[in-house]
Amino acid sequence: MTTETLVEIKDLNFSYDKRPILKGVNMTMPHGKVIAIMGGSGCGKTTLLRLIGGAVTPSSGYVKVANQVVHELSRNELFLLRRKMSMLFQFGALFTDLSVFDNVAFQMREHTDLPESVIRDLVLMKLHAVGLRGAHNLMPAELSGGMARRVALARSIALDPMLVMYDEPFAGLDPISLSVIGNLIRRLTDALGMTSIVVTHDVEASLKIVDYVYFISEGVIAAQGTPAEVSESVSPFVHQFVHGEMDGPVPFHYPAETYATDLNLESNFA
């Protein structure tokens, strides 16, 4: 990965209280690429997004976005940086009392002085990009899960961000909607020249659209590579994750005494 870097993560450590979550993580995310972050539940994937957005502060190391160390920014500087970033939450997180149109228009009205006539044209343009211009008058309760995710995607690109972060964008979608969202992430990344960071468990959908993959296990980068490299990897962890195997480097059984020992020690269950 040799193109210009937008996000640089260097020797990053983070803990909740005394519980380490990320341990010496290093990542490089170039402009205009789709980067996937994969790993088991609780491995620190969403925490990484929170660190990139400045919601939490690293214990040591740093996250640098557009050559700015995020945790060193002042409140105003952080808010200015966040206006160039966007987030698509796992289930869309649309404003339930606002129409599709007003959901997408919200950021434009909040952060710009554009006249309503220009906002109208821009909103319809964003909705057209995700195939939902005709749904602009609908309320979120009238949308299917896939449609709601597409509206959320239109909202996330409302201000043409340089970086969009996706937290499990494929969760709960049927195969058609999943394919649509995946293709939209790829197409919009290429068309807008932005960087997309996709946190996901969906290996099959992700490997079709991403440029590079990082696997996290127990707080460290267990493996990384292009989709082709990942598919051909002989790493036991990558093989287990890609093929969804029940047991391997990530064990099925929680650490315990032998089964025979527990059967003979009634006091363990008193």
Buried (B, 14 or more C-beta within 10 A) or exposed (E): EEEEBBBBBBEBBBBEEEEBBBBEBBBBBBBBBBBBBBBBEEBBBBBBBBBBBBEEEBBEBBBBBBEBEBBEBEEEEBEEBBBBBBBBBBBBBBEEEBBBBBBBBBBBEEEBEBEEEEBBEBBBBBBEBBEBBEBBEBBBEEBEBBBBBBBBBBBBBBBEBBBBBBBBBBBEBEEEBBBBBBEBBBEBBEEBEBBBBBBBBBBEBBBEBBBBBBBBBBBBBBBBBBBEEBEEBEBBBBBBBBEEEEEBBBEEEEEEEEEEEEEEEEEEEE
